[in-house]
Amino acid sequence: MFMDFRDQPVPPPWQPEPRPVRLTRQQEKRLGMVLLVNIVLLFGAAPLAGSSVVAALLWMAGG
């Protein structure tokens, strides 16, 4: 099968991908604190809040 590539533009020259931006020390601390709070809420407060909602629904249902 023949493909005509005469009307195609020339591809741009190859460039290496830029390195990802590194977080500063303060940004790393903040990110760590956010992750810690989320983990604490995931295992600490969220199950309690969910169980109280279920208990309230059961109470309203009369069971």
N, C-alpha and C positions, 0 to 999 in steps of 0.2 A: 504494500500500500504506500502510495506517495503522499507526503504532506508538504504543503507549500509554506515555508517559513519566511518568505521574502518581505512580507509586510509587518513582521513582528519587530518591536523595538529591541535594541541591544540591552541585555540584562545589566543591572548596575554592578560595579566592581565589588568583589567580596570584601566584607568588613567583618572583623571578629566581633562577637557579641560583647557588649560592655559588661564589666563586672558589676554584680549587685552592690547596692549601697549598704555600707556597714552601719549598724546602729551605734549611737554613742553610748557611753557607760550609763548615763542617766536614762536614756530611752530603754536600755536593757533592764534597768531596775523597775521602771514603770510597767513594762511588759510582764515582767516576773510577778509583780504585785497583782496585776489584773488577772493573770492566770491563777495565782494562788487564791484570790477571792472567788473566782469562778469554780475552782475545785471544791473549796469549802462550801459554797452555796449548793453545788451539785450533790454533795454527800451529806450536808448538814441541814440546811434550811429547806431545800426544795422537797425532799421526801416528807417532811413534816407538814408543809403547806399542802401538798397533794393529798395526804391522808386526812387532813382536816376538811378539805373540800369533799372528799368521799364520805366522811362521817356526816357532814352537813346534808349531803344529798340523801343518805340513808335515813337520817333523822326526819327530813321533810317527807320522805316516802312513807314514813310510819313504821319502818322496820328497824 
